[in-house]
């Protein structure tokens, strides 16, 4: 079992993840809807969500460099400060009716997420390699709280402040980041300089490993597909004539689907292996497409988004766990930085395209567009599973 100090660090990271994801879920729930009211063109409605993801991608490399120089705790605290600043800027943007400020605020919120995405790797370091899958799963499971807290903050804060709607929601979002800042200040993580002792291989050699390539490709495709569909869903719900009150429960249960399986995903990976769990994830993501194409009633959106969430969970946690098996301690920061930048770079492109695809072509073509990507990722994980099985078979 991990030491008490390790369990304490993992617990703080789980709570920090829950608070960070609550801010992200609130932004995902409101970003496109408020973007449509502020943007000069309806095709730009999802730009705030895209800005969130771009901020995540941009922050991923500087975050890794800062952690290497100053430690994870310092970087995590800076990330929480960026979250506070982003929330306040979004609230100001709504007061001023400024689409540009609203975009800028979401870039800062994305940067907060870019720093916080390293929580799962910090949890692995705290818990040790034997508990890697479980530690990653527990940190990601913090999103179950976000599934309920994020949308509820949006509803509770809708009329808190006089004037434009939802200003109070973003102020409450800033309060969550402040709580996260206080919690993260109590982290006591191992020194990365010590943890990274030993020699490292050239980056080209590390990145040339087929297992690493499949882990990054699979996690990136799973995340990109999930975020593209999730971003367009509020617009599709309203575009199909359903009431605006339908958006929050669909997103809420989607987020439950994303994070609730984390309580047992680690155990499944330990029993069946990361590639097999990733394969199940891609099959569930394809099931989402089938349900989404079957109709546009509330239950169709709800069921499809739950499949989307569970599929993402298996693909992402499976990919992250597989990644941890491809590098030595001295290589971890470089590999993690490349992983985060690649994933969120692709996710940013997917988010940027979501509003345009939906506005120009509609809900059905948007869902059909992800099928080739999912099939490619499924085949890649089947191939790497066979390769790993052959490598483990005695000659």
C-alpha positions as YAML, in Angstrom:
chain: A
units: angstrom
residues:
- id: 1
  name: UNK
  ca: [0.00, 0.00, 0.00]
- id: 2
  name: UNK
  ca: [1.21, 3.59, -0.61]
- id: 3
  name: UNK
  ca: [2.60, 5.52, 2.37]
- id: 4
  name: UNK
  ca: [0.23, 7.89, 4.28]
- id: 5
  name: UNK
  ca: [2.03, 10.92, 2.80]
- id: 6
  name: UNK
  ca: [1.47, 9.50, -0.68]
- id: 7
  name: UNK
  ca: [-2.23, 8.97, -0.01]
- id: 8
  name: UNK
  ca: [-2.46, 12.55, 1.28]
- id: 9
  name: UNK
  ca: [-0.85, 13.95, -1.86]
- id: 10
  name: UNK
  ca: [-3.10, 11.86, -4.11]
- id: 11
  name: UNK
  ca: [-6.16, 13.02, -2.14]
- id: 12
  name: UNK
  ca: [-5.18, 16.68, -2.62]
- id: 13
  name: UNK
  ca: [-4.66, 16.08, -6.33]
- id: 14
  name: UNK
  ca: [-8.07, 14.39, -6.60]
- id: 15
  name: UNK
  ca: [-9.75, 17.39, -4.94]
- id: 16
  name: UNK
  ca: [-7.73, 19.80, -7.06]
- id: 17
  name: UNK
  ca: [-8.82, 17.92, -10.18]
- id: 18
  name: UNK
  ca: [-12.46, 18.07, -9.09]
- id: 19
  name: UNK
  ca: [-12.29, 21.84, -8.61]
- id: 20
  name: UNK
  ca: [-10.40, 22.48, -11.85]
- id: 21
  name: UNK
  ca: [-12.77, 20.31, -13.88]
- id: 22
  name: UNK
  ca: [-15.77, 22.05, -12.31]
- id: 23
  name: UNK
  ca: [-14.49, 25.31, -13.80]
- id: 24
  name: UNK
  ca: [-13.91, 23.58, -17.15]
- id: 25
  name: UNK
  ca: [-17.38, 21.98, -17.20]
- id: 26
  name: UNK
  ca: [-19.02, 25.31, -16.42]
- id: 27
  name: UNK
  ca: [-17.08, 26.91, -19.27]
- id: 28
  name: UNK
  ca: [-18.04, 24.06, -21.62]
- id: 29
  name: UNK
  ca: [-21.71, 24.36, -20.61]
- id: 30
  name: UNK
  ca: [-21.96, 28.13, -21.06]
- id: 31
  name: UNK
  ca: [-19.14, 28.99, -23.47]
- id: 32
  name: UNK
  ca: [-20.86, 28.21, -26.77]
- id: 33
  name: UNK
  ca: [-24.26, 29.57, -25.68]
- id: 34
  name: UNK
  ca: [-22.82, 32.87, -24.41]
- id: 35
  name: UNK
  ca: [-20.42, 32.93, -27.36]
- id: 36
  name: UNK
  ca: [-23.40, 32.88, -29.72]
- id: 37
  name: UNK
  ca: [-24.80, 36.00, -28.03]
- id: 38
  name: UNK
  ca: [-21.48, 37.88, -28.06]
- id: 39
  name: UNK
  ca: [-19.94, 36.76, -31.37]
- id: 40
  name: UNK
  ca: [-20.38, 38.83, -34.54]
- id: 41
  name: UNK
  ca: [-20.93, 35.59, -36.51]
- id: 42
  name: UNK
  ca: [-22.84, 32.50, -35.31]
- id: 43
  name: UNK
  ca: [-20.13, 30.31, -36.84]
- id: 44
  name: UNK
  ca: [-17.80, 31.68, -34.15]
- id: 45
  name: UNK
  ca: [-20.06, 30.58, -31.28]
- id: 46
  name: UNK
  ca: [-17.74, 27.77, -30.20]
- id: 47
  name: UNK
  ca: [-14.63, 29.96, -30.35]
- id: 48
  name: UNK
  ca: [-14.58, 30.43, -26.53]
- id: 49
  name: UNK
  ca: [-14.40, 26.64, -26.10]
- id: 50
  name: UNK
  ca: [-11.69, 26.50, -28.75]
- id: 51
  name: UNK
  ca: [-9.82, 29.24, -26.87]
- id: 52
  name: UNK
  ca: [-10.04, 27.12, -23.72]
- id: 53
  name: UNK
  ca: [-8.41, 24.19, -25.49]
- id: 54
  name: UNK
  ca: [-5.82, 26.38, -27.25]
- id: 55
  name: UNK
  ca: [-4.88, 27.79, -23.85]
- id: 56
  name: UNK
  ca: [-4.43, 24.23, -22.58]
- id: 57
  name: UNK
  ca: [-2.17, 23.31, -25.50]
- id: 58
  name: UNK
  ca: [-0.11, 26.52, -25.25]
- id: 59
  name: UNK
  ca: [0.44, 26.08, -21.50]
- id: 60
  name: UNK
  ca: [1.46, 22.42, -21.64]
- id: 61
  name: UNK
  ca: [5.10, 22.95, -22.68]
- id: 62
  name: UNK
  ca: [5.87, 25.96, -20.42]
- id: 63
  name: UNK
  ca: [4.19, 24.11, -17.54]
- id: 64
  name: UNK
  ca: [6.52, 21.13, -17.99]
- id: 65
  name: UNK
  ca: [9.59, 23.41, -18.15]
- id: 66
  name: UNK
  ca: [8.51, 25.27, -15.03]
- id: 67
  name: UNK
  ca: [7.91, 22.02, -13.14]
- id: 68
  name: UNK
  ca: [11.37, 20.85, -14.08]
- id: 69
  name: UNK
  ca: [12.93, 24.06, -12.72]
- id: 70
  name: UNK
  ca: [10.70, 24.94, -9.75]
- id: 71
  name: UNK
  ca: [8.82, 21.71, -8.98]
- id: 72
  name: UNK
  ca: [5.26, 20.58, -9.56]
- id: 73
  name: UNK
  ca: [3.78, 22.35, -6.52]
- id: 74
  name: UNK
  ca: [4.94, 25.82, -7.65]
- id: 75
  name: UNK
  ca: [3.57, 25.23, -11.16]
- id: 76
  name: UNK
  ca: [0.23, 23.92, -9.86]
- id: 77
  name: UNK
  ca: [-0.18, 27.04, -7.71]
- id: 78
  name: UNK
  ca: [0.56, 29.28, -10.70]
- id: 79
  name: UNK
  ca: [-2.03, 27.35, -12.70]
- id: 80
  name: UNK
  ca: [-4.70, 27.99, -10.06]
- id: 81
  name: UNK
  ca: [-3.86, 31.71, -10.15]
- id: 82
  name: UNK
  ca: [-4.41, 31.66, -13.93]
- id: 83
  name: UNK
  ca: [-7.80, 30.05, -13.28]
- id: 84
  name: UNK
  ca: [-8.77, 32.88, -10.93]
- id: 85
  name: UNK
  ca: [-7.67, 35.48, -13.46]
- id: 86
  name: UNK
  ca: [-9.53, 33.76, -16.31]
- id: 87
  name: UNK
  ca: [-12.79, 33.62, -14.35]
- id: 88
  name: UNK
  ca: [-12.61, 37.30, -13.42]
- id: 89
  name: UNK
  ca: [-11.83, 38.26, -17.01]
- id: 90
  name: UNK
  ca: [-14.85, 36.29, -18.30]
- id: 91
  name: UNK
  ca: [-17.10, 37.98, -15.74]
- id: 92
  name: UNK
  ca: [-15.79, 41.39, -16.87]
- id: 93
  name: UNK
  ca: [-16.33, 40.41, -20.52]
- id: 94
  name: UNK
  ca: [-19.99, 39.63, -19.86]
- id: 95
  name: UNK
  ca: [-20.44, 42.95, -18.04]
- id: 96
  name: UNK
  ca: [-18.86, 44.82, -20.97]
- id: 97
  name: UNK
  ca: [-20.39, 42.67, -23.72]
- id: 98
  name: UNK
  ca: [-16.92, 42.01, -25.13]
- id: 99
  name: UNK
  ca: [-16.39, 38.85, -27.20]
- id: 100
  name: UNK
  ca: [-12.63, 39.49, -27.34]
- id: 101
  name: UNK
  ca: [-12.31, 39.65, -23.54]
- id: 102
  name: UNK
  ca: [-14.49, 36.54, -23.26]
- id: 103
  name: UNK
  ca: [-12.08, 34.69, -25.56]
- id: 104
  name: UNK
  ca: [-9.07, 35.94, -23.56]
- id: 105
  name: UNK
  ca: [-10.64, 34.76, -20.32]
- id: 106
  name: UNK
  ca: [-11.13, 31.28, -21.75]
- id: 107
  name: UNK
  ca: [-7.49, 31.16, -22.88]
- id: 108
  name: UNK
  ca: [-6.46, 31.73, -19.24]
- id: 109
  name: UNK
  ca: [-8.93, 29.08, -18.05]
- id: 110
  name: UNK
  ca: [-7.42, 26.71, -20.59]
- id: 111
  name: UNK
  ca: [-3.92, 27.51, -19.32]
- id: 112
  name: UNK
  ca: [-5.13, 26.54, -15.83]
- id: 113
  name: UNK
  ca: [-6.20, 23.19, -17.24]
- id: 114
  name: UNK
  ca: [-2.86, 22.87, -19.07]
- id: 115
  name: UNK
  ca: [-1.04, 23.03, -15.73]
- id: 116
  name: UNK
  ca: [-3.59, 20.82, -13.97]
- id: 117
  name: UNK
  ca: [-3.35, 18.08, -16.59]
- id: 118
  name: UNK
  ca: [-0.07, 17.10, -14.91]
- id: 119
  name: UNK
  ca: [-1.94, 16.20, -11.70]
- id: 120
  name: UNK
  ca: [-2.32, 12.63, -12.94]
- id: 121
  name: UNK
  ca: [1.42, 12.27, -13.54]
- id: 122
  name: UNK
  ca: [2.17, 13.78, -10.12]
- id: 123
  name: UNK
  ca: [-0.19, 11.20, -8.62]
- id: 124
  name: UNK
  ca: [1.80, 8.40, -10.28]
- id: 125
  name: UNK
  ca: [5.02, 9.78, -8.77]
- id: 126
  name: UNK
  ca: [3.38, 10.05, -5.34]
- id: 127
  name: UNK
  ca: [1.81, 6.57, -5.40]
- id: 128
  name: UNK
  ca: [4.62, 4.68, -7.18]
- id: 129
  name: UNK
  ca: [4.61, 2.62, -10.41]
- id: 130
  name: UNK
  ca: [2.73, -0.33, -8.87]
- id: 131
  name: UNK
  ca: [-0.28, 1.90, -8.29]
- id: 132
  name: UNK
  ca: [0.01, 3.99, -11.49]
- id: 133
  name: UNK
  ca: [-3.32, 2.94, -13.06]
- id: 134
  name: UNK
  ca: [-5.20, 3.35, -9.77]
- id: 135
  name: UNK
  ca: [-3.63, 6.75, -9.04]
- id: 136
  name: UNK
  ca: [-4.47, 8.06, -12.53]
- id: 137
  name: UNK
  ca: [-8.01, 6.73, -12.25]
- id: 138
  name: UNK
  ca: [-8.59, 8.35, -8.85]
- id: 139
  name: UNK
  ca: [-7.37, 11.74, -10.04]
- id: 140
  name: UNK
  ca: [-9.51, 11.58, -13.18]
- id: 141
  name: UNK
  ca: [-12.44, 10.39, -11.03]
- id: 142
  name: UNK
  ca: [-12.41, 13.80, -9.36]
- id: 143
  name: UNK
  ca: [-14.44, 14.86, -12.37]
- id: 144
  name: UNK
  ca: [-17.54, 13.14, -10.93]
- id: 145
  name: UNK
  ca: [-17.87, 16.12, -8.59]
- id: 146
  name: UNK
  ca: [-17.43, 18.43, -11.57]
- id: 147
  name: UNK
  ca: [-20.33, 16.78, -13.38]
- id: 148
  name: UNK
  ca: [-22.73, 18.17, -10.80]
- id: 149
  name: UNK
  ca: [-20.92, 21.21, -9.43]
- id: 150
  name: UNK
  ca: [-20.02, 22.82, -12.78]
- id: 151
  name: UNK
  ca: [-23.52, 22.97, -14.33]
- id: 152
  name: UNK
  ca: [-25.10, 23.83, -10.96]
- id: 153
  name: UNK
  ca: [-22.81, 26.82, -10.58]
- id: 154
  name: UNK
  ca: [-24.02, 27.96, -13.96]
- id: 155
  name: UNK
  ca: [-27.63, 27.78, -12.81]
- id: 156
  name: UNK
  ca: [-27.08, 29.22, -9.32]
- id: 157
  name: UNK
  ca: [-24.97, 32.11, -10.53]
- id: 158
  name: UNK
  ca: [-27.22, 33.02, -13.44]
- id: 159
  name: UNK
  ca: [-28.91, 35.93, -11.64]
- id: 160
  name: UNK
  ca: [-26.59, 36.50, -8.67]
- id: 161
  name: UNK
  ca: [-25.29, 39.81, -9.99]
- id: 162
  name: UNK
  ca: [-27.45, 42.52, -11.49]
- id: 163
  name: UNK
  ca: [-27.02, 43.19, -15.20]
- id: 164
  name: UNK
  ca: [-25.94, 40.59, -17.77]
- id: 165
  name: UNK
  ca: [-26.76, 36.96, -17.01]
- id: 166
  name: UNK
  ca: [-24.15, 34.47, -15.74]
- id: 167
  name: UNK
  ca: [-21.66, 37.04, -14.40]
- id: 168
  name: UNK
  ca: [-22.15, 35.47, -10.98]
- id: 169
  name: UNK
  ca: [-21.44, 32.02, -12.43]
- id: 170
  name: UNK
  ca: [-17.97, 33.05, -13.51]
- id: 171
  name: UNK
  ca: [-17.30, 34.78, -10.18]
- id: 172
  name: UNK
  ca: [-18.24, 31.54, -8.41]
- id: 173
  name: UNK
  ca: [-15.93, 29.73, -10.81]
- id: 174
  name: UNK
  ca: [-13.10, 31.98, -9.63]
- id: 175
  name: UNK
  ca: [-13.95, 31.02, -6.05]
- id: 176
  name: UNK
  ca: [-13.38, 27.35, -6.91]
- id: 177
  name: UNK
  ca: [-9.93, 28.18, -8.26]
- id: 178
  name: UNK
  ca: [-9.14, 30.04, -5.05]
- id: 179
  name: UNK
  ca: [-10.08, 26.97, -2.99]
- id: 180
  name: UNK
  ca: [-7.89, 24.84, -5.26]
- id: 181
  name: UNK
  ca: [-4.99, 27.26, -4.69]
- id: 182
  name: UNK
  ca: [-5.30, 26.82, -0.92]
- id: 183
  name: UNK
  ca: [-5.46, 23.03, -1.18]
- id: 184
  name: UNK
  ca: [-2.52, 22.73, -3.59]
- id: 185
  name: UNK
  ca: [-0.35, 24.82, -1.27]
- id: 186
  name: UNK
  ca: [-0.37, 21.82, 1.09]
- id: 187
  name: UNK
  ca: [1.17, 19.41, -1.44]
- id: 188
  name: UNK
  ca: [4.48, 17.77, -0.51]
- id: 189
  name: UNK
  ca: [5.66, 16.08, -3.71]
- id: 190
  name: UNK
  ca: [9.05, 14.45, -4.41]
- id: 191
  name: UNK
  ca: [11.74, 16.64, -5.93]
- id: 192
  name: UNK
  ca: [11.68, 16.17, -9.71]
- id: 193
  name: UNK
  ca: [15.45, 16.63, -9.98]
- id: 194
  name: UNK
  ca: [15.92, 13.62, -7.69]
- id: 195
  name: UNK
  ca: [13.11, 11.64, -9.34]
- id: 196
  name: UNK
  ca: [14.66, 12.19, -12.74]
- id: 197
  name: UNK
  ca: [18.08, 10.82, -11.83]
- id: 198
  name: UNK
  ca: [19.86, 8.57, -14.33]
- id: 199
  name: UNK
  ca: [20.58, 8.80, -18.03]
- id: 200
  name: UNK
  ca: [18.04, 9.58, -20.74]
- id: 201
  name: UNK
  ca: [17.79, 8.33, -24.30]
- id: 202
  name: UNK
  ca: [17.65, 10.74, -27.26]
- id: 203
  name: UNK
  ca: [14.13, 12.12, -27.74]
- id: 204
  name: UNK
  ca: [13.95, 10.70, -31.28]
- id: 205
  name: UNK
  ca: [14.60, 7.21, -29.92]
- id: 206
  name: UNK
  ca: [11.97, 7.60, -27.20]
- id: 207
  name: UNK
  ca: [9.34, 8.92, -29.61]
- id: 208
  name: UNK
  ca: [10.14, 6.15, -32.11]
- id: 209
  name: UNK
  ca: [8.64, 3.50, -29.84]
- id: 210
  name: UNK
  ca: [5.43, 2.08, -31.39]
- id: 211
  name: UNK
  ca: [3.87, 1.70, -27.93]
- id: 212
  name: UNK
  ca: [4.40, 5.39, -27.18]
- id: 213
  name: UNK
  ca: [3.07, 6.41, -30.59]
- id: 214
  name: UNK
  ca: [-0.12, 4.39, -30.13]
- id: 215
  name: UNK
  ca: [-0.64, 5.67, -26.57]
- id: 216
  name: UNK
  ca: [-0.43, 9.31, -27.71]
- id: 217
  name: UNK
  ca: [-2.41, 8.76, -30.92]
- id: 218
  name: UNK
  ca: [-5.18, 6.85, -29.15]
- id: 219
  name: UNK
  ca: [-5.54, 9.32, -26.28]
- id: 220
  name: UNK
  ca: [-5.45, 12.27, -28.72]
- id: 221
  name: UNK
  ca: [-8.14, 10.82, -31.02]
- id: 222
  name: UNK
  ca: [-10.38, 9.87, -28.09]
- id: 223
  name: UNK
  ca: [-10.07, 13.34, -26.57]
- id: 224
  name: UNK
  ca: [-10.45, 15.22, -29.87]
- id: 225
  name: UNK
  ca: [-13.59, 13.32, -30.86]
- id: 226
  name: UNK
  ca: [-15.11, 13.78, -27.42]
- id: 227
  name: UNK
  ca: [-14.44, 17.51, -27.24]
- id: 228
  name: UNK
  ca: [-15.61, 18.24, -30.78]
- id: 229
  name: UNK
  ca: [-18.97, 16.55, -30.24]
- id: 230
  name: UNK
  ca: [-19.38, 17.91, -26.72]
- id: 231
  name: UNK
  ca: [-18.67, 21.47, -27.92]
- id: 232
  name: UNK
  ca: [-21.32, 21.29, -30.65]
- id: 233
  name: UNK
  ca: [-23.95, 19.53, -28.51]
- id: 234
  name: UNK
  ca: [-25.46, 22.62, -26.79]
- id: 235
  name: UNK
  ca: [-25.86, 24.27, -30.21]
- id: 236
  name: UNK
  ca: [-27.41, 21.10, -31.66]
- id: 237
  name: UNK
  ca: [-29.86, 20.77, -28.77]
- id: 238
  name: UNK
  ca: [-31.09, 24.33, -29.24]
- id: 239
  name: UNK
  ca: [-30.97, 24.01, -33.04]
- id: 240
  name: UNK
  ca: [-33.25, 20.97, -32.92]
- id: 241
  name: UNK
  ca: [-35.91, 22.95, -31.05]
- id: 242
  name: UNK
  ca: [-35.36, 21.45, -27.60]
- id: 243
  name: UNK
  ca: [-35.64, 23.84, -24.61]
- id: 244
  name: UNK
  ca: [-32.49, 25.45, -23.23]
- id: 245
  name: UNK
  ca: [-33.05, 23.61, -19.95]
- id: 246
  name: UNK
  ca: [-32.11, 20.38, -21.77]
- id: 247
  name: UNK
  ca: [-28.47, 21.44, -22.14]
- id: 248
  name: UNK
  ca: [-27.37, 21.23, -18.49]
- id: 249
  name: UNK
  ca: [-28.58, 17.65, -17.77]
- id: 250
  name: UNK
  ca: [-27.14, 16.32, -21.05]
- id: 251
  name: UNK
  ca: [-23.72, 17.85, -20.33]
- id: 252
  name: UNK
  ca: [-23.98, 16.83, -16.67]
- id: 253
  name: UNK
  ca: [-24.57, 13.14, -17.40]
- id: 254
  name: UNK
  ca: [-21.99, 13.23, -20.16]
- id: 255
  name: UNK
  ca: [-19.43, 14.35, -17.57]
- id: 256
  name: UNK
  ca: [-20.61, 11.62, -15.20]
- id: 257
  name: UNK
  ca: [-19.96, 9.17, -18.04]
- id: 258
  name: UNK
  ca: [-16.50, 10.69, -18.49]
- id: 259
  name: UNK
  ca: [-15.39, 10.33, -14.89]
- id: 260
  name: UNK
  ca: [-17.52, 7.83, -12.93]
- id: 261
  name: UNK
  ca: [-15.91, 4.78, -14.64]
- id: 262
  name: UNK
  ca: [-12.56, 5.97, -13.26]
- id: 263
  name: UNK
  ca: [-13.34, 4.21, -9.99]
- id: 264
  name: UNK
  ca: [-12.80, 0.88, -11.76]
- id: 265
  name: UNK
  ca: [-10.91, 1.74, -14.98]
- id: 266
  name: UNK
  ca: [-7.57, 1.25, -13.22]
- id: 267
  name: UNK
  ca: [-8.58, -2.24, -12.07]
- id: 268
  name: UNK
  ca: [-9.75, -3.12, -15.59]
- id: 269
  name: UNK
  ca: [-6.44, -1.96, -17.05]
- id: 270
  name: UNK
  ca: [-4.50, -4.01, -14.50]
- id: 271
  name: UNK
  ca: [-6.52, -7.10, -15.40]
- id: 272
  name: UNK
  ca: [-6.88, -6.77, -19.18]
- id: 273
  name: UNK
  ca: [-4.10, -4.37, -20.18]
- id: 274
  name: UNK
  ca: [-4.26, -0.76, -21.38]
- id: 275
  name: UNK
  ca: [-4.59, -1.54, -25.14]
- id: 276
  name: UNK
  ca: [-7.67, -3.74, -24.58]
- id: 277
  name: UNK
  ca: [-9.39, -1.06, -22.49]
- id: 278
  name: UNK
  ca: [-8.58, 1.55, -25.15]
- id: 279
  name: UNK
  ca: [-10.23, -0.70, -27.75]
- id: 280
  name: UNK
  ca: [-13.40, -0.87, -25.66]
- id: 281
  name: UNK
  ca: [-13.28, 2.93, -25.45]
- id: 282
  name: UNK
  ca: [-13.18, 3.36, -29.23]
- id: 283
  name: UNK
  ca: [-16.04, 0.87, -29.69]
- id: 284
  name: UNK
  ca: [-18.13, 2.91, -27.20]
- id: 285
  name: UNK
  ca: [-17.26, 6.10, -29.08]
- id: 286
  name: UNK
  ca: [-18.50, 4.47, -32.28]
- id: 287
  name: UNK
  ca: [-21.66, 3.46, -30.38]
- id: 288
  name: UNK
  ca: [-22.13, 7.14, -29.58]
- id: 289
  name: UNK
  ca: [-22.16, 7.92, -33.30]
- id: 290
  name: UNK
  ca: [-24.80, 5.25, -33.92]
- id: 291
  name: UNK
  ca: [-27.07, 6.66, -31.19]
- id: 292
  name: UNK
  ca: [-26.50, 10.27, -32.30]
- id: 293
  name: UNK
  ca: [-27.55, 9.37, -35.86]
- id: 294
  name: UNK
  ca: [-30.71, 7.60, -34.67]
- id: 295
  name: UNK
  ca: [-32.62, 10.76, -33.67]
- id: 296
  name: UNK
  ca: [-32.59, 14.25, -32.19]
- id: 297
  name: UNK
  ca: [-34.87, 13.91, -29.18]
- id: 298
  name: UNK
  ca: [-33.65, 14.58, -25.64]
- id: 299
  name: UNK
  ca: [-33.00, 10.88, -24.91]
- id: 300
  name: UNK
  ca: [-30.93, 10.54, -28.09]
- id: 301
  name: UNK
  ca: [-28.65, 13.38, -27.00]
- id: 302
  name: UNK
  ca: [-28.49, 12.10, -23.42]
- id: 303
  name: UNK
  ca: [-27.69, 8.48, -24.35]
- id: 304
  name: UNK
  ca: [-25.19, 9.45, -27.04]
- id: 305
  name: UNK
  ca: [-23.30, 11.79, -24.74]
- id: 306
  name: UNK
  ca: [-23.09, 9.15, -21.98]
- id: 307
  name: UNK
  ca: [-21.50, 6.72, -24.48]
- id: 308
  name: UNK
  ca: [-19.21, 9.55, -25.56]
- id: 309
  name: UNK
  ca: [-18.10, 10.13, -21.96]
- id: 310
  name: UNK
  ca: [-17.43, 6.49, -21.08]
- id: 311
  name: UNK
  ca: [-15.59, 5.92, -24.36]
- id: 312
  name: UNK
  ca: [-13.36, 8.92, -23.67]
- id: 313
  name: UNK
  ca: [-12.60, 7.63, -20.17]
- id: 314
  name: UNK
  ca: [-11.36, 4.25, -21.39]
- id: 315
  name: UNK
  ca: [-9.37, 5.72, -24.29]
- id: 316
  name: UNK
  ca: [-7.76, 8.51, -22.28]
- id: 317
  name: UNK
  ca: [-6.90, 6.65, -19.07]
- id: 318
  name: UNK
  ca: [-5.79, 3.63, -21.09]
- id: 319
  name: UNK
  ca: [-3.56, 5.83, -23.24]
- id: 320
  name: UNK
  ca: [-2.08, 7.64, -20.23]
- id: 321
  name: UNK
  ca: [-1.34, 4.36, -18.44]
- id: 322
  name: UNK
  ca: [0.27, 2.91, -21.57]
- id: 323
  name: UNK
  ca: [2.40, 6.05, -21.89]
- id: 324
  name: UNK
  ca: [3.84, 5.62, -18.37]
- id: 325
  name: UNK
  ca: [5.31, 2.28, -19.51]
- id: 326
  name: UNK
  ca: [7.41, 3.85, -22.29]
- id: 327
  name: UNK
  ca: [9.85, 6.16, -20.50]
- id: 328
  name: UNK
  ca: [12.53, 6.12, -17.81]
- id: 329
  name: UNK
  ca: [12.42, 8.49, -14.78]
- id: 330
  name: UNK
  ca: [14.98, 10.80, -16.42]
- id: 331
  name: UNK
  ca: [12.75, 11.07, -19.52]
- id: 332
  name: UNK
  ca: [9.37, 11.68, -17.92]
- id: 333
  name: UNK
  ca: [9.05, 15.46, -18.18]
- id: 334
  name: UNK
  ca: [10.01, 15.59, -21.87]
- id: 335
  name: UNK
  ca: [7.69, 12.73, -22.78]
- id: 336
  name: UNK
  ca: [4.80, 14.10, -20.73]
- id: 337
  name: UNK
  ca: [5.22, 17.55, -22.32]
- id: 338
  name: UNK
  ca: [5.19, 16.09, -25.85]
- id: 339
  name: UNK
  ca: [2.14, 13.99, -24.93]
- id: 340
  name: UNK
  ca: [0.16, 16.94, -23.54]
- id: 341
  name: UNK
  ca: [1.08, 19.29, -26.40]
- id: 342
  name: UNK
  ca: [0.18, 16.70, -29.04]
- id: 343
  name: UNK
  ca: [-3.13, 15.75, -27.45]
- id: 344
  name: UNK
  ca: [-4.32, 19.28, -26.81]
- id: 345
  name: UNK
  ca: [-2.99, 20.60, -30.09]
- id: 346
  name: UNK
  ca: [-5.25, 18.10, -31.87]
- id: 347
  name: UNK
  ca: [-8.07, 18.81, -29.43]
- id: 348
  name: UNK
  ca: [-7.74, 22.53, -30.20]
- id: 349
  name: UNK
  ca: [-8.12, 21.85, -33.93]
- id: 350
  name: UNK
  ca: [-11.17, 19.67, -33.22]
- id: 351
  name: UNK
  ca: [-12.77, 22.37, -31.09]
- id: 352
  name: UNK
  ca: [-12.07, 25.10, -33.63]
- id: 353
  name: UNK
  ca: [-13.73, 23.00, -36.32]
- id: 354
  name: UNK
  ca: [-16.78, 22.03, -34.23]
- id: 355
  name: UNK
  ca: [-18.73, 25.28, -34.57]
- id: 356
  name: UNK
  ca: [-17.87, 25.63, -38.27]
- id: 357
  name: UNK
  ca: [-18.82, 22.02, -39.07]
- id: 358
  name: UNK
  ca: [-22.12, 22.28, -37.22]
- id: 359
  name: UNK
  ca: [-22.98, 25.69, -38.66]
- id: 360
  name: UNK
  ca: [-22.16, 24.69, -42.24]
- id: 361
  name: UNK
  ca: [-23.17, 21.03, -42.39]
- id: 362
  name: UNK
  ca: [-25.23, 20.13, -39.31]
- id: 363
  name: UNK
  ca: [-25.25, 17.55, -36.53]
- id: 364
  name: UNK
  ca: [-25.25, 14.34, -38.60]
- id: 365
  name: UNK
  ca: [-22.23, 15.16, -40.84]
- id: 366
  name: UNK
  ca: [-20.29, 16.33, -37.78]
- id: 367
  name: UNK
  ca: [-20.76, 12.92, -36.14]
- id: 368
  name: UNK
  ca: [-19.98, 11.01, -39.33]
- id: 369
  name: UNK
  ca: [-16.71, 12.93, -39.68]
- id: 370
  name: UNK
  ca: [-15.25, 11.25, -36.58]
- id: 371
  name: UNK
  ca: [-15.85, 7.64, -37.71]
- id: 372
  name: UNK
  ca: [-12.63, 7.22, -39.79]
- id: 373
  name: UNK
  ca: [-10.54, 8.59, -36.92]
- id: 374
  name: UNK
  ca: [-12.08, 6.19, -34.42]
- id: 375
  name: UNK
  ca: [-11.59, 3.22, -36.74]
- id: 376
  name: UNK
  ca: [-7.93, 4.14, -37.24]
- id: 377
  name: UNK
  ca: [-7.37, 4.40, -33.48]
- id: 378
  name: UNK
  ca: [-9.14, 1.08, -32.88]
- id: 379
  name: UNK
  ca: [-6.95, -0.70, -35.43]
- id: 380
  name: UNK
  ca: [-3.80, 0.88, -33.98]
- id: 381
  name: UNK
  ca: [-4.56, -0.38, -30.46]
- id: 382
  name: UNK
  ca: [-5.38, -3.88, -31.77]
- id: 383
  name: UNK
  ca: [-2.02, -3.90, -33.54]
- id: 384
  name: UNK
  ca: [-0.02, -2.76, -30.50]
- id: 385
  name: UNK
  ca: [-1.76, -5.30, -28.25]
- id: 386
  name: UNK
  ca: [-0.65, -8.10, -30.59]
- id: 387
  name: UNK
  ca: [2.87, -6.68, -30.74]
- id: 388
  name: UNK
  ca: [3.14, -6.50, -26.94]
- id: 389
  name: UNK
  ca: [1.76, -10.02, -26.56]
- id: 390
  name: UNK
  ca: [4.35, -11.40, -29.01]
- id: 391
  name: UNK
  ca: [7.13, -9.50, -27.22]
- id: 392
  name: UNK
  ca: [6.09, -11.05, -23.90]
- id: 393
  name: UNK
  ca: [5.95, -14.59, -25.31]
- id: 394
  name: UNK
  ca: [9.13, -16.58, -24.51]
- id: 395
  name: UNK
  ca: [11.17, -17.49, -27.59]
...
